[in-house]
Amino acid sequence: MIIRGFGKVTIKKLADWAIMDRTTVTRNLKLLEKKGSIRIEPGKDHRERVVTLTHEGITALVAAIPFWEKAQHHVGEIFGKDRTSRVVRELSKMVSTVRNK
């Protein structure tokens, strides 16, 4: 979803945005690249790599959305919508804090 939102994104920016280690992101991206879901190409600076979704990646993403929505609904049913909303708000604040450091 992050790659879809950015269109083209460097691995560094993707890792920063996801608050993940760049090595971990790269390892996971290699799996998606093998499946044909993404393309990794050199960026403006030859040291950076730019990631884009392929047609197959967009198709897989669209197919996954109903499952994500079902999982979100299930969590809301188990914990209640108010509690789930509070947790999401708190996690959002934590992410914001980490990103602003």
WOFEN-V646121 format. One record per backbone hydrogen bond with DSSP energy under -0.5 kcal/mol. NH is the residue of the N-H (numbers start at 1). CO is the residue of the C=O. If there is no record, write none. Layout:
<<NH CO> <NH CO>>
This chain:
<<5 1> <6 2> <7 3> <8 6> <9 51> <11 49> <14 10> <15 11> <16 12> <17 13> <18 14> <19 15> <19 16> <20 15> <25 21> <26 22> <27 23> <28 24> <29 25> <30 26> <31 27> <32 28> <33 29> <34 30> <35 31> <36 32> <36 33> <37 32> <38 32> <39 52> <41 39> <41 50> <43 45> <43 48> <46 44> <48 45> <50 41> <51 9> <52 39> <53 7> <54 37> <58 54> <59 55> <60 56> <61 57> <62 58> <63 59> <64 60> <65 61> <66 62> <67 64> <68 64> <69 65> <70 66> <71 67> <72 68> <73 69> <74 70> <75 71> <76 72> <77 73> <78 74> <79 75> <80 76> <84 80> <85 81> <86 82> <87 83> <88 84> <89 85> <90 86> <91 87> <92 88> <93 89> <94 90> <95 91> <96 92> <97 93> <98 94> <99 95> <100 96> <101 98>>
